[in-house]
Amino acid sequence: MIGKIWRYAISNGVPRRSLLVALVVGTILNLINQCDAMLAGLPLDVAKLLLTYLVPYLVSTYGAISYRFHADEPAPAR
């Protein structure tokens, strides 16, 4: 099961699409969450910065994996 999840996570362009989603969504969220610190010239919270990019990456990857699991299920008999 873990092997199948890992294969889905690294196949068919999933890492690239997840990275693009993380860059766009993470940047927007980072601007929302830390804009005041950026404008004031204060140091950014590195943990928040990393999580702001990591969470969209993981959510996008999870979506791709769950789609593949669903697509690989045999069709129900009619």
N, C-alpha and C positions, 0 to 999 in steps of 0.2 A: 504494500500500500504506500509506504513512504517513498519507495523507488518510483512508483507511478506518479506521485505528487511532484517529486523532484524533476522527473522527465518533462512533465507538463509545464513546470515553472521555468524551465530553461529552453523550451522548444518553440518553434513557430513564431519567433519574434516577440515572445512575451516579455523578456527582459527589456528590450528596446522600447516597446510600447509603455511598459510600466515606468521606465525611466522618464519618458517624455511626460507622462501624466504627473509623476512626482515633481518634475521641474516646474511645470506650469502651476499645478495646484499648490505645491509647496511654497513657491514664490509668492503667490497671492496670499496664502495663509500667513506666511512670515511677515509680509507687509502689514497685514491686519493686526497680527499679534505683537510685533515689535517695532512698529513704525515710530512710536513715540521715542523709543530709545535711539533709533537710527537718526531721527531728526535732531535730537538733543546731543548727539555725539557720544552717547553712553555705550558701554560695552554690551554686546548682545549676549543673551543667555544661550550658551552653546548647546545645552541639553534640549532646550525648546527648538533651537534651529535644526538639530539633527532629527528630532521626532517629527517636526513639521514636514520634512522631506521623506522620512522613512514610512510614516503612516500611509500617505497616498500610494507609495510604491507597493506596500504590502496589500493594501485594499485592491489595487488594480491587478496585482498578481493573483490574489485570491479569486477575484471575479473570473479571470481567464481559466484558472484551474477548475473552478466549479462548473464553468461552461463546458470544458472538455469532459469532465466526469458525466455531465448530463448528456452530452452529445454521444458519448461512447456506450450509453445504456442501450440494450436492445429494445426495439419498439415493442410495445405490448401487443399480444395476439388479439385479433378481433374476431 
